[in-house]
Amino acid sequence: MRAILERDAAGQGGDDPYAHELGDFWTSCMDEARAEDRAPLTRELARIAAVRDARTLARAVARLQQLGGAPLFSVQVEPDFKDATRDDLFVWQGGLGLPDRDYYFDDPSKPDARKAEVRVAYRAHVAAMLVLAGEKEAQAKKDAATVLAIETRLAEVSVKNVDLRDPSNQYHWLERDWLKKEAAAFAWDDWLAEIGRPDVKALNVGQTGFAKGLGAVVRSTPLSDLRTYLRWWTLHTTARLLDARIVAENFRYTQALGGARELPPRWKRCVREIDRTMPEALAVPFVREVLGADGKARALDEVKHILAATRASLEQLAWMDEPTRRAALQKLDAIATKIGYPDAWRSYDALEMGPGSYFDAATRALAFEFRRQMAKVDKPVDRGEWDTSPPTVDVWYRPSQNDITFPAGILQPPYFGGHATRAMEYGALGPLMGHEITHGFDDEGRKFDGAGNNRDWWTASIAAGFEQRADCLRDQFSGYVVLGGMHLNGKLTAGENIADLGGLKAAWKAFEAARAERPDPTPYAVPEDQQFFVAYAQSWCRNIRDEQLHTMVSTDEHAPPAFRVDGVLSNTPEFAQAFACKPESRMVNAKRCEVW
């Protein structure tokens, strides 16, 4: 990606679409001297200083949301939970600078000194950033306390991350007037006008309790304190685009959360920003060079085998009754598969880049994407659209669209291609494919039907049987301990653990079917069965510092990688057979869990 951008900046992008715009963006980002200019920050802070009433407050909040921030609350555009053919405007809880609402409180029943340390570091960070923005140190400390107080009140009315797995805590289709009544202190009409959708009559209020609490916070907080809060959120939202001292302080705080020792080099930060804001412009030359049509076809063949294996499992599942099985098979058959890159590329014709500062280039691109999202509201869903850039090293499933996506970024070694044998590919990439398919049937995904609508298609007795089997995994993972006493959250990670286990099972069955059709001629000293499981384990190799591990266990719905290996394989008889594990082995779960 760096090589592509350097080529574009040198005017050697050839016929690649948007090569000139990408080159301009890269050049502006790499200009460190120009990034020291404080004029863009001064301009943004002047917007906050001009906030004088509820109306200008709402417009200032909307401006920061256009730049990717979430002051007071966040805004999204997603398919309607009850009618997945239409995109809705979602108002979602937000406004917090700490990783999760629980970081704002001390729980006497579960003391966590680490969260208290992070809270202290956060308050010091807010003060340090305000000093860098021009405040006196004494005032900055007072203002940091104000910010923390406002965010704590927002945290108090926020839904816990475990409870957000329930779609009923994510969807409330309400008239615009409901917000104007229940959260009247916030000027919703002005906010909607500023985000470009003054015409919206109804929207999804994700968490109604939070929305009411937000109104109370705005009503009872002096306007001067709200300006302080927005000054902080201006810095928090744009820090990565500003001068070296602010970038360094921002990184210093991320060290407290993740433990990283060095700020990534500027070129890498520039690549990430451009990939974030102009993803499909950069992706066109990227996918041509790293994947191509042949790689896409090979990956599609593998996912077809995984889908077939999942179907076979559903057909044979003893605990599922026939009505639920038929519905499950219909949902499976309706899953749409996206491999490598979109069939139709996104247009950036309306984005004017040109020469200028990095801040201006990035904020223009961010505002362009925000406007594109807002234009989708109340329109038919484009089922061919991608949510994340094709170079991304990740995979995902969307319940509201019932689709699975495998970008070109992950269709690379060690997951796919290179010198890997078929056993290695099925062991590394196959479980990820199976994982995303299984998400359609995990504790959250199972509550959406094949069309992507939030609908209960399970018979009551079978739903209870599912929960009982899911509880086995919840209990298993809650028993794992890290960092000298911190337990994993089996309820929070349940969906990912179910998908990991189901995905590995599907990948193994698909691998067995594939090698029965056509043996792999590649000679290798290690038996194929062991290759498969070693590739699976190696695909999860990570280096994680203690700070990041604590944050992950506290907030992430994914278990730490080591447990995604041992926790899953210990429930897999084929693994035990491949490595001749004895029944008393640590890698054999005495109380074997199986959902799918």
N, C-alpha and C positions, 0 to 999 in steps of 0.2 A: 504493500500500500504506500509505503514511503517512496519507493522507486517510481511508482505511478505519479505521485504528486510532484516529485522533483522534475520528472519529465514534463508534466503539464506546465510547471512554473517556467521551464526553459523554452516553452513554446513548441515542444516536440510531442504533443498529445495526439497528433494525427487527426483522424476523423472521429475520435471519441467524443460523444456528446458531452457538453459542459466542461471540456478540458480547460478552456480559458477561465471559466469561473472557478474551477478547482485550483488552477494555478494561482489565481489572484488570492484566493482564500489562504492557500499554503504560504504564499509570500508574506501576506499580512501577519499571519500567525508566527512565522519564524523571525519577524523583525522585533527582536527583543528591545532595542533602543526605543522604538516607537511605543511599545507597550508601557513604558514608564510615564507616558503622558497621562496626567490625572484628569484631563478635560472630560472624558466620557463618564467617569465616576462622579465628578462634580455636577455634571448635567443630570445624572440619575438621582443624586441626593437632593438636588434642587426641586425635583418633582415631589419628593417626600416633604420637604420644607414647605411646599405650597399647599399641603393638605390642611384644610381649614374647617371642614365639616364632613358629615356623613357621605355626601355625594363625591367629594374629591378623594375621600378615603377609599371608597369602593373603586374608583377609577385607578388609584395608585396600586391597589391590590391586583386589579386586572392586568396592569402593565407588568408587574413582576411575574404573574402567572404566564404571560406571553413569553417571558424570558426563561421559563422552565422552573420557576419557584413555586412554592405552595404556602404563601403567608395566609394565616387564618384558616384556610381550607384549600383543597386542590380541586381541579376541574379536569374532566376527561370526556372523551367521546367514545362510546362503546355501543355494541348492539343491544337493543332492548331485551331484557331477560325473558319477557313474555311474548315478544314478537321479534325474533332474531333476524328478520328481513329488514329492519329499520334501525338506523343509528340514533342514539339518544345523547343528550347532554347529561353528564353525571356530575353532581356536586358531592365531593368525598371529604371525609375528615382529613385534617392536615394541620399545618401551622407549627409543627414541632421540629426543632433542630437536633435533638437527641435521637438516637436510633429507634426508639420505641417508647410508647407512653409509660411503660413500667420503669424506665430509667429515672422518671421524675419523683418516684416515691420510694420510701423504705418499707419493706415488708417484714414486720417482726417475726413472722412465722418462717420466713426464708431469708435470713440476713445475707446480703450480697455486698461486701465491701467494694468490690470492683465497680458496681454501678454507681456507688457514692463517689468513688474516685473520678469516674468519667464525668459525673455531674459537676464536680469541682473544676475539672479541666475545661469543661464546656463554658462555664461561667467566666473563667479566666480568659478563654479564647475570645468570647464575645467582647470583653473589655479591651483586649489587645487589638482586635480588629477596629473597634471604634476609635481607639487612639490613633491607629494608622490612617483612619479617615479624617483625623483632624481634631478629635476631642481631647480635652485635658484628662490626665489619668484619673483624677478623683471623680470627675463627672462620668467617665467611661465605666468606672466600677459601679456607680449608682445605676447607670443605664443598663448594665449587664444584669443587675438584680431585677430591674423592671422587666427586662426581656424574659428572664427565667420565671418570674411570677406570672406573666401572661401565658407563657407556654405551659406552665404547670396547671393553670385553670383549664386550658384546652385539653391537656392530657386527662384531666379528671373526667371529662365528658366523652372521651374517645373510647371506642369499642376495642377490647383486647384482641390481639392478633389471632389467637386461637378461635375466638368467636367469629372472626371475619371469614372463616372457612364456610360458615353457614350462609347460603345465598339470601336468607331472610334478613340478614344483617348487612346486605349489600344493595338491596333494591326496594325502593318505595316511589312508585310513579305518582307524582303529585302536581297539582296545579301551581303555577308560579305564585299565585296569591297565598298559598299555604306558607311559603317562605316569608312573604311580606308580612304575614300575620304572626307567625311563630318565632321569627328572627327579625323582627321589624327594625331593630337598631341598625342593621346593615342595609345600605341602599341598593337593593337587588336590581332595580330598574337601571340605575346608572352602571352597575357592574355588567349587566347583560349588554348594554349599549357599547361599553368599552371593549368587550370581547368580540363584538361584531354580530351579536345575535339578539337585538332588541325585540325581535318578533317571537321569541320562544314563549309559548303559553304554558307548557308543562315540561317537567324534567324529572330525572331520577335523583332523589335525595338519598344517597347511600345509607347514611346513618341519621335518622331523624332526631335522636337524642343529642347527637353532636351538634346538629344544626340549631336546635333550640339553645344549647349551651353556648354556642358561638354568639348567638344574638345577645345572650346575657353578658358575655364577656365584653362585647363591643359597647353595650349600653352602660356598663358600670365602670369602664376604664376611661380615664381622662384622655382627651384627644392628644395631649402632649406625650403621654405614654405610648399611645398607638403609633405616633410618629417615630418615637424611639424604636419601637418594635419593627417598623418598616425600614428604618435606616439599617438596622441589623440585617433584615432579610434582603435588602439590596446588596449588601456586602456578601452575605451567605450565598446568594444566588449567582453572583457574577465574579466571585473571588478568583476563579481559575483564569479569567480573562484580563486580570488587572496587573499591576506592577509587581516587581519581583518580591518586595517586602510583604505584600499582601498574600501573594502566592505561597511564600515561605511560611507565613503564619498559619495559613489555611492547611498546609501540609502538616505543620507541627501538631495541629489538633487531630488530623486523620491518623497520625502516629499513635495517639492515645487510644483510638478505636481499633486500628488494624495492626499496629506494631511495625509498619514498614520503616526501613532505615534510611532510604534515599528517595528524594523526589525524582520521578521518572524524567528522563531527558526531554528537553523541549520538543524535539521532533516527534517523540512518541505521544506527548500530550496533544500536539497538533493533529497527528493522524487520528487520534481518538475523537477529537472535537469535530473534525470534518466527517468522519464516519457517523458520528452521532447526528449531525445536522443536515448533511447532504448524502444520506446513506446509499441511495440507488444511483446517484451520479458517479460516485467512486466505485460502486460495485460493477458497473458495466465492464471496464477493462480488467478488474480483479477476477471476476468469474471466468472470463475468457482465458486468462493466463493460468489459473490454478485448477479449473475443473473441466469446463467445456461440455459439449453435448454427450460425449462418451461416458464421462464420469457421472453425469446426471442419470443416464440410462442404467448404468450399473447399480447405482444407489437405489433407483426405483425398483429394480429387480429384487434387491435384498428386502426392501420394505414390503413388497408383495408377498414374499415368503413369510415375513413376520405376521402380516395380516392373516394369511392362511393358517398359520399356527395358532393365532389367537382364536380364530373361528373354530378350529378343531377343539380347543380347550373349552370354549363356551358350549359346544355341542355335547361334550362329555361331562360337564360339570354336574356332579351328583347332587349337590345341595340346592340347585336352582330349579324352580318349577317351570313348566312349559310356557305359560303366558309371559313370564319374565324373560325366559330364554329367547322367545321369539322377538320380544322388544329389544333385547340386548344385541341379537344378531342383526336386526334392522339398523340399529344405531351403528354397529361396526361397519356394515356395508355402506353406510352414508358418510363415513369419515373421508374427508378430502385430504389428499397428500400433496404437500409442496416440497419440492426437492431443488436444492441448489440456489435458485434465483427465480424471480417472478416471470410469468409468461409475458406480461406487459410492463414496461419500465415506467416509473413515475416521471412526470414532467417538472422541470425546474425553469421553464421558460419565463415565468413571471418573477423569478428571483433575480434582482439586480445586485450583483456583487461588486465588481469594479475595485479599483485600488482604494485603500483606506486603512484604518487601524484594525487590529485584530478584534477589539471589542465591537467595533461597528460591523465588521464582517460576520462575526458569530451571532450578534443580536439580530441582524437582518435575517440570517438563516433561521434562527429560532422563531422569530415572529412570522416568517413565511410559513413554517410548518404549523404553527399555532393557527394561523388563518386557514390553512388547508384542512386542519382537523375541524374547525368550527363550520366550515362550508359543508361538512358531511351531515350535520345535525338535521334530523327529520328527513333524511334522504335514504334511498335503498342502500343496503350494505353491499359494498364491493367485495365479494367473496374471494376475489383473486388478489386482494391487497395484502402486503406483508407488513407486519408490525415492527420488525427489527431488520437491521441491515444484513444483506447476504454474506458479508465477511465475518459475521459474528460466530464465535465458537460456542454454540449453544443449540439447544433444540427446545421446542415447546408445543403445547397443546392448548387450544382455546375452546373452553366448554360452550361458549355462546356461538361458536362457528363450527364446532365439531370438526376441527381440522388439525393436522399435525404438520410441522415445518422443520425441515432439516437444511440449514443454510450451507452454502459452499464453504464457509469458514470451518465447519466441523467435518466436512468431507475431505479431510486431510489426515496424514499420519499424526498420531498413532491410531486414530479411529478408523481410517479408511485409506486405501491406496498404498503407495510406496512399495516396500518389500514384504508387506503382510501377506500371510497365507489366508485362505478363505476362513479357516477356523479362527484366526486372529480378528479378521474383519467382523465375523459374526459374534465374536466374543466381546469386541470393543464397541462397535457401532450398533450391533444388533440389539443389545439390551437397552440402549438409548431409544431406538425406534420402538421397541416393545414397551418401554417405560411411557412414552408419550401416548401410545395407543391405550395403554392401561389407565391413563389419567381420565379417559372417558368413562371409567368405571370405578374411580376411587371414591373416597368419602364425600368429595365435593362434585366431581364430574358426573357421578351417577345420578345427580339430581337434575341433569339436563338431558333432553331427548335428542334423537338423531338430527333434528332440525336446529338444535341449539337453544331450544326454549326451556326455561326453568319449569319442569313438570315432573311429577312423581309417577314414574312408569313401573314401579316395583309393587308386587303384592306385599302385604304387611308382614307375613311370616318370613318371606325371603329377605326383606329388608332387615328384619331382626337378626336373621342368620348371618347376613353380611356384617352387621355391626359386631356380632359376637366374634367373627373371624378377624375383623379389623382390630378389635380389642386385644387380641393375642399379640399383634405387632405393636400396638400402643404400649402394652405392658413390657414387652421385650426391650423396646428402645428407651422407655423411661427408666429401665434398670441400668443403662450404661452411664458411667461416671467419667468426667474429665476434670482436669485442673484441680485435682485433689479433693473433689467432693461435689462438683456441680453436675447435676443429673441432666440428661437430655430430656426434651419435652416430647414425649411420645404422641401426645394429642396434636401438637403443632405440626409435627413431621409425619403424621399418619398418611396423608395423601401421597407424599413422595416415597415413603417406605412401601406402601402398597404397590405403587407404580414400579419401584425398583424390583420387587420380588416378582410381580407379574411380568415385567419386561424381560427379566433374565429367563424366566420359564419359557416365554414365547420365543426368545432368541435361540434357546437350546433346541426347541422342537423344530424351528425353522432350519437350523444348522443340520440337524439329523436328516431332514427331508432333502435339503440341498445336496448333501454328500451322497445320499442314496440315489439321487438323480444322476449325479456326475461326480465321481471321485476326484479329489484334488491331486494332481500329479506332483505338486511341490514337495520335494523330500525335506524332511526336518527330523532332527534327533528326538525332539519331544513329541509324545503321542498327541494326536489331534484333540482328544478330549481335554488334555491338560493345557494345550495351547489356548483353547477357548476360554478356560477359566483364568489362566494367567493373564491373557489379554484383557479380560474384564477387570481384574484387580489392578493391572497397570494403568488402565484408562482412568482410574481414580487417584493415581499418585499426585499428591499435592504437598507443598510446604506451607504450613499455616502457623503463624506466630501465636503465642498465648493470647495476646490482646484480641486478635481477629477471631480466635476460637471462642473466646468469651462472648463477643458480640454475635457471632454466628449462632451459638447455642441459645442465646437470649432472644434473638429476633428472627432467625431464618427458619423457613418451613422445610428446609433440607437438613438432614443429619450431616455431621462432619464426614468427610469422604471415607475415613478408615472404617466407620461403622456401616457405611453403605456397602462396603465389601464384606466385612466379617458378619454383620447382622443379616445380610441377604444370603450369603453362601452357607451359613450355618443352618439355614432352612431348606437347603437344596440337596436332595439325595444324590443327584447326578454328580455333584461336586465331591461328595463323600466317597462315591464309588470311584471316581477318576483318580483320587489320591489315597484310596484305601484307608480312609479315616475310621478309627475305631469309635464305637458308640459313645464312649466316655470322653472323646476328644472335645476340646474347646470349640472346634469348628463344626460340631454337631449339636444343634439345639435340642435339648432333652424334650422340650415342649414345642414341637415343630409347628410353625405358623404357616398357613397357606390360605390365601383369599381367592385368587384366580389361578 
